[in-house]
Amino acid sequence: MSRAVARDATSLFLGDAIDLVGSLKSASVDLIVTSPPYCIGMPYETSRSVDDFIRLHDVLLPECARVLRPGGSLCWQVGYHASRISIEPLDYHVHSIMRRLGDMHLRNRIIWTFGHGAHAVRRFSGRHETIMWYSKGRDYIFDLDSVRVPQKYPGKKHYKGAKKGEYSGNPLGKNPGDVWDIPNVKSKHIEKTSHPCQFPVGLVQRLVRSLTRPGALVLDPFVGSGSSGVAAVLEARQFIGADIASEYLKVAESRIVSAEKGIARYRPFNQPIHIPGVGDPIEVPEHFRFRLELA
C-alpha cells in the first residue's frame, strides 16, 4: 500500500482496504462510511461470487469495529447480488457478521430509493439499496437537528388537549425518516465521473453531518470516486480512504481538492427531487399505453 496524497485533513492510499484498516490504531475513527464491492463482476472487481463477498467481510468488518471509537458509527451501503437465477440481499450477510462482533448495535436500516436505473424485464426494476447504520456502544452521536427536513404540513395544529390550537410541528423541521429519496449518479448527474458505480455526495453528507462533529475522522475503505471524501470536506471533517485502482484514486483526489477549494460540483442532500415541468419531455405520444390527463 502506498500513500497517494496527504494533506492536513485528508489522506488517500493506493492499496487494499484490509491493509489500510489493519494499519490504523484501535478506537481512532469516528465514522466509517462506504459502499463495498458487491462481487458482481464490475470493472474494478475480480469476482462474481457471494462467497467472496462474505469472505471479505468476515475479515474486514471486525477490523472496522476495532478502529471505531466508542460512540462512533459504521454505515455500510449495499444492494443486491444479482444473477440470472435470483437476487440475494447483501445486507443480510453484513448483519449476520456484525451481530457476532459484540457492542455493535444496528440503529437503522435506511432505504435509499432512486427513480432511475437499469430496466428489468423479468422482475420489477430495482430502485432501492440499503444503508446499515451501526453504533459502537449504547451511547453515540446523533445530531438530528442538523439534518431535519421541511415539515410537510407546517400549518398543522393540535386539535385537542392542552395544546389545542398550537402548531404541532417542530419549527426546526421533521425527522427525514429511514427512507431517503436521493437521485443516484447517472450520465447527466452533476457529479458523474468515469467511475461506473458512484456514490452520491448527498447520501454521505447527511450521514457525516448527523453522526459526527466538526473535526471528526471519517474513513472510507473503498473510496472509489471520492464522494465520501467530498462530503467530509464539505462538513469540515478529516478524511482517510483507500482504493486499489489508481485511475479512480486520481478522480477522488481531484474531486476532494475541488471541495477544499470550494468549487466542488455536487447535489446537496437537502435539494428537492425534480418535478417534471416546462422544458421536460412530458408530452405523452399517441402510441403510449398509458396516457395522462395533462393540465
Secondary structure as the mmCIF struct_conf table of DSSP 4:
data_model
#
loop_
_struct_conf.conf_type_id
_struct_conf.id
_struct_conf.beg_label_comp_id
_struct_conf.beg_label_asym_id
_struct_conf.beg_label_seq_id
_struct_conf.end_label_comp_id
_struct_conf.end_label_asym_id
_struct_conf.end_label_seq_id
STRN STRN1 SER A 2 ALA A 6
BEND BEND1 ASP A 8 ALA A 9
STRN STRN2 THR A 10 LEU A 14
BEND BEND2 GLY A 15 GLY A 15
HELX_RH_AL_P HELX_RH_AL_P1 ALA A 17 SER A 23
BEND BEND3 LEU A 24 LEU A 24
HELX_LH_PP_P HELX_LH_PP_P1 LYS A 25 LYS A 25
TURN_TY1_P TURN_TY1_P1 SER A 26 ALA A 27
STRN STRN3 VAL A 29 THR A 34
BEND BEND4 CYS A 39 ILE A 40
TURN_TY1_P TURN_TY1_P2 PRO A 43 TYR A 44
BEND BEND5 THR A 46 THR A 46
HELX_RH_AL_P HELX_RH_AL_P2 VAL A 50 VAL A 67
STRN STRN4 LEU A 68 VAL A 78
STRN STRN5 TYR A 80 ALA A 82
BEND BEND6 ARG A 84 ILE A 85
STRN STRN6 ILE A 87 PRO A 89
HELX_RH_AL_P HELX_RH_AL_P3 LEU A 90 MET A 98
TURN_TY1_P TURN_TY1_P3 ARG A 99 ARG A 100
BEND BEND7 LEU A 101 ASP A 103
STRN STRN7 MET A 104 THR A 113
BEND BEND8 GLY A 115 GLY A 115
BEND BEND9 VAL A 121 ARG A 123
HELX_LH_PP_P HELX_LH_PP_P2 PHE A 124 GLY A 126
STRN STRN8 HIS A 128 LYS A 136
BEND BEND10 GLY A 137 ARG A 138
HELX_RH_3T_P HELX_RH_3T_P1 LEU A 144 VAL A 147
STRN STRN9 VAL A 149 VAL A 149
BEND BEND11 LYS A 152 TYR A 153
TURN_TY1_P TURN_TY1_P4 PRO A 154 GLY A 155
STRN STRN10 LYS A 157 LYS A 157
BEND BEND12 LYS A 160 GLY A 161
TURN_TY1_P TURN_TY1_P5 ALA A 162 GLY A 165
BEND BEND13 GLU A 166 GLU A 166
STRN STRN11 TYR A 167 TYR A 167
BEND BEND14 GLY A 169 GLY A 169
TURN_TY1_P TURN_TY1_P6 PRO A 171 LEU A 172
STRN STRN12 LYS A 174 LYS A 174
BEND BEND15 ASP A 178 ASP A 178
STRN STRN13 VAL A 179 ASP A 181
TURN_TY1_P TURN_TY1_P7 SER A 187 LYS A 188
TURN_TY1_P TURN_TY1_P8 ILE A 190 GLU A 191
BEND BEND16 SER A 194 SER A 194
BEND BEND17 PRO A 196 CYS A 197
HELX_LH_PP_P HELX_LH_PP_P3 GLN A 198 PRO A 200
HELX_RH_AL_P HELX_RH_AL_P4 VAL A 201 LEU A 211
TURN_TY1_P TURN_TY1_P9 PRO A 214 GLY A 215
STRN STRN14 LEU A 217 ASP A 220
BEND BEND18 PRO A 221 PHE A 222
TURN_TY1_P TURN_TY1_P10 GLY A 224 SER A 225
BEND BEND19 GLY A 226 GLY A 226
HELX_RH_AL_P HELX_RH_AL_P5 SER A 227 LEU A 234
TURN_TY1_P TURN_TY1_P11 GLU A 235 ALA A 236
STRN STRN15 GLN A 238 ASP A 243
BEND BEND20 ILE A 244 ILE A 244
HELX_RH_AL_P HELX_RH_AL_P6 SER A 246 GLU A 260
TURN_TY1_P TURN_TY1_P12 LYS A 261 GLY A 262
TURN_TY1_P TURN_TY1_P13 PHE A 269 ASN A 270
BEND BEND21 GLN A 271 GLN A 271
HELX_LH_PP_P HELX_LH_PP_P4 PRO A 272 HIS A 274
TURN_TY1_P TURN_TY1_P14 VAL A 278 GLY A 279
BEND BEND22 ASP A 280 PRO A 281
HELX_LH_PP_P HELX_LH_PP_P5 GLU A 283 PRO A 285
TURN_TY1_P TURN_TY1_P15 GLU A 286 HIS A 287
BEND BEND23 ARG A 289 PHE A 290
#
